[in-house]
Amino acid sequence: MASAEGEFLKKDKENIKLKAKSADDPVTLHCPKCGGFVFENADICESCGEWLLEGKCKFCYADVEEGQKFCSECGNNPEGVLCPSCNEWGHFDFCKNCKIPLTEKAKEMLDAFQNSVEIQELSTMTQEEESLTELNPYENEDIDENTSIEINEETSEKKESFDNLKSYLEKFEAQNASENTSKPQTPASLETPTKKTVLEPNPSSQSKREPVDFGKLIANNRKESLSKTLKLIEKSKIKVFSNNQESRSFHEALQSSLAPFIKNLTCLGWLCNAYDNIHCDPEECAKPEDGGVWLYE
């Protein structure tokens, strides 16, 4: 999979060069490092990653003088920053290698994402799934919609967790009961006897509860969480930015914040709106300010 993806991205980069050479493309510039064609007003070369805006801060585009140690606008070293984790030198707010935030701007954007209503909601759903999994006696086995486990308050070794989830489970049961009552009633002689759903514990046996369908609960939770996550990713595609570095920071912070909720998906790359090309990440795009979207499968 990795080799196929690498080959695909390699062909994508070759397509970028071909587009730049076409008669309809206004590009006439060449990269001073590799000699490849570059797009007009680009801040980097898409072929080799060379910074093209000489005399500009690599983080905020403010004018800087040669040898200047700190940018008067953003406070960063205008030439770049060394990642404390992997020792990779770069000129982006997030480390291109290990993806950790390197500047105050990146840290603030990441905090804003993680404290957002959407991410908090997804985190709550993840915590609910973890609690349900802890209650599952077969937690080391695969969970699917057919997994149904009977559990009661008296025999549960994790009674406290069960009590915390009691309201959540009863809400689920009440919803099922509501769906059942909405169905047309059939004559008793034609209806196959079914087990009655009990919403409240039997007074004669307070320790007994109806079987809890953990498989369905967990599967529904995962499905809803994934749906919400993918909607957030798709929504980001229409967002445009004031400059390229702002876009790169936004999309790196977005991917980092959503990573815990899409563990089972494979990232194929970042599709840019400007040229409809797939890059490994927005740091490889010469014009990410037009927006783009992460692709997963």
Secondary structure as UniProt FT lines:
FT   HELIX           2..21
FT   TURN            23..24
FT   STRAND          29..30
FT   TURN            32..34
FT   STRAND          37..38
FT   TURN            40..41
FT   TURN            46..48
FT   TURN            54..55
FT   TURN            58..60
FT   TURN            66..67
FT   TURN            72..74
FT   TURN            78..79
FT   STRAND          81..82
FT   TURN            84..86
FT   STRAND          89..90
FT   TURN            96..98
FT   HELIX           104..114
FT   HELIX           117..135
FT   TURN            137..140
FT   TURN            145..146
FT   TURN            153..155
FT   TURN            157..158
FT   HELIX           159..164
FT   HELIX           166..181
FT   HELIX           188..190
FT   TURN            203..204
FT   TURN            206..207
FT   HELIX           214..235
FT   HELIX           236..238
FT   HELIX           244..258
FT   HELIX           259..261
FT   TURN            263..264
FT   STRAND          267..272
FT   TURN            273..275
FT   STRAND          278..279
FT   HELIX           282..284
FT   HELIX           288..290
FT   STRAND          292..296
//
